[in-house]
Structure formats: C-alpha cells, structure tokens
Amino acid sequence: MKTQHVALIAASLIAGAAVAAAPQVHWQALPTVAPAPADNPTTPARVELGKMLFFDPRLSSTGTVSCFSCHNVMEGGDDHRPVSIGVEAQRGGRNAPTVWNAAFLSVQFWDGRAPTLEEQAKGPPANPVEMGMKSLTTEIERIRLIPGYAPYFHQAFGPGDVITMDNAAKAIAAYERTLITPGSAYDRYVQGDHTALTPEQVRGMQDFASLGCAGCHQGPNFSGPPLPTGTGFFVKFPIYTNNPYVRKYDLESDLGRYDVTHQVADKHVWRVPGLRNLVYTAPYMHNGSVKTLPEAVRVMGATQLNRTLSEARVRDITAFLTALTGPFPDQTMPRLPPTPGDLLGR
C-alpha cells in the first residue's frame, strides 16, 4: 500500500534518529488559509451551514451528542477525556483528536481511515457508540425533518435536491477549514522575529531537531511532510518497548491501523498527530493515558527515540511545544433552526 510505504519511511527516520542527528529541519510557519478541494470551496454560506450542523445535537439518535460534544472549539477542540462519551453514555476506544488545524492533515482519524474532512464528517453520525444513528440515510432524513435547514442548504449549494449527506459533510468540512491557528510565537520566530521565543524555547527547538523529533513531526503543522490528500503519514508507536512507559500507559493493546487494513505490518501504526496547541489538548496519546505534556515528552523520547531524556531537555522541549500555541479565531454559538415537536420520537 502507498500509505504503508510512507509509514515505513517515517519509522526508519525515527529509529535512525536515536543514534544519529536528524537531517536539516525546514522550519515552516502555518499558512493563514487552509487548503480546500476544488469541489468544496470554503464559502461563507457553506461555513455558516457547517457550523450549525457541527453544533447541532439533534443529529444524534438521542438528541444529546453533536460534533461539538467531543470537539469543543470554545477551547482546545477536544473534550479532555481519555476517551469520549457518546449516546447512552457509551465510551469510545480512543482519545478525541483536536479539530483545530485538522484541515492540514492529509488523512483523518488516528488510524487514517478517512481520506478527507468530508469523509471524516460522515463517520460519527452512524457510529453506534458516538452519535448512534442507524445509517447516514437516517441521518439526512433527520436533517430534512427540520424545515429551517432547507434555506441554508440552498444558499450553500443552490437549488434542487441539495439536502444530502454529501453536502452536509461538505458544509461541516468547510467550517472545520476555518479552525486554524496561525500566528504562534513559533510562527513569528521562523518568519524573522527572533524575539518571539524565549531562550528556553530556542534550546527546546534545537533539541527537537537534533534528537530526531522532527523526523516525524515536521511540516507547518508538525504532523508530517506535505502529502496528497488521502495519503497518510504513518509511524509505528511504540517503536521501542524496553521501557516502563509501554506497560504503564497501556500503549500496545490497541492495534491501530491494523484494524483498518488487517495487514500485519500495520500493527501499532498510527497517523502522526500534529503538535500545535498541545497546552489545550491534554490528556495525550491515542488512548488519553498520559496526563501532562512533560510526561508525554518523556514517553516519546523513550518509545520513539530509545532515549531517557534529561529533565533539563524535557523542560526545554516542553517550553518549545508551548510556543506552537496560536491565537484562536473567535467562535460564537450558532442559532439553530427550531425543532418540530415530534422530531426525536420518529
């Protein structure tokens, strides 16, 4: 598989960095506009509709869970639980990734099973644990039963039969492409403002490069090199298991991408997550088992680089990671269309 080839490259980069310095790092600021596919331009009308759908709990079977429930855009874009809670108080199996800057990922979900934000938006509604609708057909029927949505769909997609699941997903994706955070202290530093980082953060940035962290966490989003949409940048985690963290944080019970591909080589392989706004997204790792950022740095040093990092290096790298926090665009709660009295009883 093409995506598996990328995973093996990433694993080799990290493993090699344990014994040799990483290649020269090309530091990049986050773009001020997220890329959008040709068939889904980020228009104001689509963003407005997508924001409404993102916040609307009526899109779940019980009328209690929305995208916002697990991806709180009033804060870090996640829910701060080790794993999220869906309909009927069911718990998911993985930590909710932040939606902030997800527009810069080439694949979505921890295991990369969705090639685009549009496809990702179709996942939770029909998931029995998350939003619990029987199918995507049931989901779009629910939206059609709310008459107030029709004008917004027509404004976003034109006349005709445009209240479709594909268009609902396009609208949500368009809104999510506005959830980006350029302008961090790191961005200002690499753009020439050498006063933007503290000496501690500069040392951490240098350690991040020399230790090999940038072998995987590269690019403007620190989630891997630019790749075509649908081509994921994957890595094995953990690579090194001869440390106490693997058992302490239960890092191997989830098989990762293997559950999607059923290829042995994909066991414990994951999409490389971005590192921006980490101060807002605790707890960390795919299972939400690591509660603090300094501990996450220690875990990654041991499991991916086969190094026990000194506390001085942990402090410096942690300081550098905090410099990746950008200003968040203001978010306001949308006014949703009124609910028919028998909507949730149908």
VOGU-3710 file (C-alpha; in Angstrom, 3 decimals, decimal comma):
1> mktqhvalia> 0,000/0,000/0,000  1,159/3,524/-0,737  0,251/4,725/2,752  2,118/1,831/4,356  5,228/2,795/2,399  5,041/6,237/3,993  4,688/4,622/7,399  7,853/2,596/6,956  9,792/5,672/5,886  8,633/7,506/8,978
11> asliagaava> 9,563/4,632/11,251  13,024/4,470/9,725  13,543/8,188/10,227  12,708/7,969/13,898  14,693/4,824/14,575  17,717/6,293/12,847  17,423/9,491/14,855  18,082/7,511/18,026  21,701/7,084/17,006  22,328/9,981/14,619
21> aapqvhwqal> 21,292/13,589/14,340  18,227/14,313/12,236  18,579/15,890/8,774  18,437/19,664/8,499  14,954/20,736/9,554  12,983/23,057/7,308  11,014/25,138/9,805  7,713/26,345/8,366  5,038/28,714/9,624  1,402/27,619/9,487
31> ptvapapadn> -0,436/29,001/6,446  -3,114/31,599/7,126  -5,654/29,793/4,922  -6,374/26,057/4,908  -6,386/24,239/1,559  -9,781/23,229/0,189  -10,715/20,761/-2,564  -11,989/22,128/-5,853  -15,438/20,608/-5,307  -15,863/22,191/-1,864
41> pttparvelg> -14,720/25,819/-1,731  -14,784/27,428/1,694  -17,639/29,850/1,045  -19,376/31,864/3,802  -22,665/30,066/3,169  -21,106/26,612/3,490  -19,194/27,654/6,595  -22,370/29,008/8,207  -24,328/25,833/7,481  -21,452/23,614/8,554
51> kmlffdprls> -21,124/25,438/11,851  -24,824/24,886/12,566  -24,548/21,177/11,801  -21,356/20,919/13,885  -23,117/22,283/16,968  -26,477/20,526/16,491  -27,091/17,605/18,903  -30,269/16,664/17,032  -28,038/14,919/14,522  -27,591/12,112/17,079
61> stgtvscfsc> -30,124/9,393/17,838  -30,831/10,717/21,348  -30,600/14,398/20,514  -27,787/14,806/23,022  -24,467/14,479/21,131  -23,040/16,786/18,486  -19,623/17,186/16,864  -19,063/19,928/19,429  -19,607/17,434/22,278  -16,244/15,803/21,579
71> hnvmeggddh> -14,579/18,738/19,805  -15,060/21,817/21,970  -14,000/24,695/19,726  -14,538/27,122/22,597  -11,316/25,638/23,968  -8,858/23,047/22,602  -11,041/21,307/20,027  -11,265/18,064/22,032  -13,067/17,002/25,224  -10,215/16,337/27,708
81> rpvsigveaq> -11,433/12,827/28,464  -9,140/9,849/27,904  -11,865/8,564/25,550  -15,051/10,310/24,537  -18,619/9,652/25,681  -21,284/9,125/23,051  -25,007/8,385/23,077  -26,399/6,419/26,022  -23,190/7,266/27,928  -21,185/4,786/25,834
91> rggrnaptvw> -17,424/5,277/25,778  -15,309/5,232/22,663  -11,995/3,459/22,308  -9,651/6,358/21,521  -8,875/9,894/22,577  -10,707/12,557/20,569  -8,198/14,340/18,309  -8,432/18,110/18,250  -10,334/19,605/15,350  -8,082/22,686/15,361
101> naaflsvqfw> -5,773/22,542/12,329  -7,192/19,186/11,238  -7,546/20,874/7,851  -3,786/20,461/7,401  -3,830/16,669/7,860  -3,670/14,503/4,731  -5,852/11,807/6,348  -8,214/11,855/9,325  -8,760/9,770/12,474  -5,923/8,225/14,492
111> dgraptleeq> -5,789/5,299/12,074  -6,109/7,404/8,920  -9,217/5,632/7,717  -10,841/8,787/6,297  -9,006/10,450/3,409  -10,676/13,861/3,819  -12,507/16,051/6,308  -15,645/15,394/4,264  -15,363/11,637/4,760  -14,456/12,088/8,430
121> akgppanpve> -17,676/14,041/8,972  -19,680/11,005/7,838  -18,101/8,706/10,428  -19,530/9,705/13,837  -23,255/10,014/12,926  -23,675/6,326/12,039  -21,242/5,061/14,675  -23,378/3,246/17,292  -21,168/4,464/20,138  -20,736/8,067/19,032
131> mgmkslttei> -23,919/9,636/17,593  -25,861/6,421/17,188  -27,934/6,986/14,055  -28,834/3,776/12,240  -27,276/4,920/8,975  -26,283/8,005/7,024  -29,663/7,758/5,300  -31,342/8,056/8,690  -29,072/10,991/9,464  -30,000/13,036/6,403
141> erirlipgya> -33,685/12,202/6,927  -33,390/13,708/10,401  -31,935/16,898/8,911  -34,731/17,071/6,321  -37,302/16,868/9,130  -36,030/20,222/10,413  -37,581/22,619/7,853  -35,410/25,537/8,898  -32,330/23,891/7,439  -33,588/23,981/3,836
151> pyfhqafgpg> -32,821/27,681/3,147  -29,274/27,255/4,435  -28,660/24,231/2,197  -29,987/26,114/-0,823  -27,887/29,167/-0,056  -24,801/26,978/0,244  -25,407/24,535/-2,619  -28,003/26,063/-4,917  -31,488/24,951/-5,963  -32,815/21,436/-6,314
161> dvitmdnaak> -32,425/18,355/-4,142  -29,350/19,537/-2,256  -30,170/18,321/1,260  -27,891/15,304/1,003  -25,380/13,678/3,319  -22,568/14,527/0,939  -23,481/18,202/1,124  -23,922/18,103/4,889  -20,418/16,646/5,167  -19,066/19,261/2,772
171> aiaayertli> -20,537/22,029/4,893  -19,081/20,652/8,120  -15,693/20,292/6,431  -15,889/23,866/5,135  -16,476/25,114/8,679  -13,620/22,984/10,014  -11,263/24,551/7,458  -11,747/27,864/9,265  -10,492/26,309/12,526  -6,816/27,086/12,140
181> tpgsaydryv> -4,367/28,844/14,450  -1,520/30,584/12,597  0,461/33,326/14,300  2,006/31,418/17,200  5,239/32,573/18,815  6,976/29,837/16,795  5,427/31,127/13,552  6,606/34,646/14,291  10,091/33,341/15,107  10,547/31,447/11,842
191> qgdhtaltpe> 9,194/34,460/9,952  12,061/36,536/11,304  11,020/37,820/14,745  13,835/36,350/16,822  12,416/37,897/19,988  9,289/35,740/19,750  10,815/32,718/21,548  12,469/32,598/24,957  15,999/31,194/25,299  14,465/28,057/26,831
201> qvrgmqdfas> 12,145/27,639/23,843  15,022/28,123/21,404  17,018/25,405/23,196  13,970/23,155/23,039  13,599/23,820/19,333  17,238/22,858/18,801  16,812/19,683/20,868  13,616/18,855/18,961  15,657/18,870/15,755  18,894/17,274/16,960
211> lgcagchqgp> 17,203/14,410/18,813  15,153/13,471/15,755  11,649/14,502/16,869  11,304/16,349/13,564  11,823/13,098/11,676  8,081/12,610/12,003  6,770/15,839/13,489  7,701/18,052/10,570  5,948/20,495/8,303  3,965/23,564/9,318
221> nfsgpplptg> 1,510/21,511/11,411  4,228/19,217/12,838  2,179/16,255/11,559  4,429/15,191/8,677  5,539/16,379/5,254  3,035/17,717/2,710  1,358/14,739/1,061  -1,525/14,362/-1,385  -4,922/14,247/0,282  -5,694/10,654/1,226
231> tgffvkfpiy> -2,043/9,653/1,537  -1,315/9,347/5,222  1,941/9,869/7,075  2,056/6,931/9,491  4,515/5,642/12,065  4,791/2,681/14,395  4,123/3,549/18,038  5,731/2,414/20,215  8,893/1,511/18,317  10,953/0,731/21,426
241> tnnpyvrkyd> 9,264/-1,268/24,159  12,170/-1,819/26,573  10,992/0,945/28,900  8,420/1,236/31,708  6,074/3,525/29,790  4,661/0,924/27,408  3,067/-1,084/30,183  2,329/1,874/32,467  0,273/3,626/29,797  -1,029/0,523/28,003
251> lesdlgrydv> 0,406/1,602/24,667  0,166/-1,722/22,816  -3,330/-3,056/23,458  -4,809/-1,019/20,592  -3,541/-2,333/17,242  -4,012/0,985/15,464  -4,172/0,989/11,679  -4,180/-2,805/11,605  -7,889/-2,657/12,483  -8,435/-0,875/9,151
261> thqvadkhvw> -6,074/-2,739/6,807  -5,661/-6,106/8,609  -2,058/-6,111/7,423  0,428/-7,366/9,997  2,828/-4,540/9,134  0,203/-2,043/10,300  0,032/-3,292/13,887  0,592/-0,339/16,231  0,899/2,037/13,283  -0,725/5,464/13,636
271> rvpglrnlvy> -1,198/8,692/11,754  1,353/11,180/13,038  -0,568/13,774/15,077  0,109/17,478/14,877  1,724/19,253/17,822  0,060/22,633/17,781  -1,917/23,892/20,789  -0,851/20,947/22,947  -1,345/23,002/26,105  -5,063/22,814/25,282
281> tapymhngsv> -5,386/19,113/24,440  -4,415/17,027/27,484  -4,555/14,091/28,059  -2,251/12,739/25,352  -1,653/9,640/23,192  -4,236/7,632/21,263  -5,759/6,319/24,499  -5,525/9,520/26,508  -3,379/7,793/29,108  -0,690/10,463/29,603
291> ktlpeavrvm> -1,941/13,446/31,587  0,815/16,052/31,271  2,904/17,464/28,452  6,301/16,918/30,138  5,398/13,266/30,691  4,352/12,969/27,047  7,805/14,248/26,069  9,441/11,618/28,277  7,264/8,871/26,819  8,044/9,869/23,241
301> gatqlnrtls> 11,763/10,058/23,969  11,780/6,527/25,344  9,361/4,831/22,951  10,325/6,527/19,686  13,958/7,550/20,155  15,124/4,960/22,689  16,408/7,785/24,892  15,940/8,726/28,509  15,756/12,490/28,284  17,274/14,647/30,998
311> earvrditaf> 14,852/16,809/32,944  16,549/19,889/31,510  15,798/18,670/27,979  12,240/17,765/28,940  11,706/21,307/30,233  13,204/22,900/27,147  11,285/20,733/24,662  8,064/21,279/26,614  8,690/25,023/26,512  9,198/24,845/22,750
321> ltaltgpfpd> 5,961/22,911/22,301  4,037/25,591/24,207  5,320/28,090/21,621  3,249/26,249/18,994  0,037/27,581/20,552  -1,560/30,076/18,191  -4,339/32,628/18,581  -7,767/31,067/18,165  -10,291/32,752/15,875  -13,366/33,895/17,801
331> qtmprlpptp> -16,199/31,381/17,920  -19,834/32,232/18,528  -22,634/29,755/19,144  -24,928/29,448/16,101  -28,686/29,942/16,260  -30,184/26,587/15,174  -33,489/26,112/13,305  -36,487/25,276/15,532  -37,281/21,673/16,419  -40,533/20,020/15,288
341> gdllgr> -42,325/18,655/18,358  -42,151/15,019/17,303  -38,660/15,089/15,786  -36,857/12,861/18,275  -39,759/10,456/18,563  -39,655/9,423/14,921
//
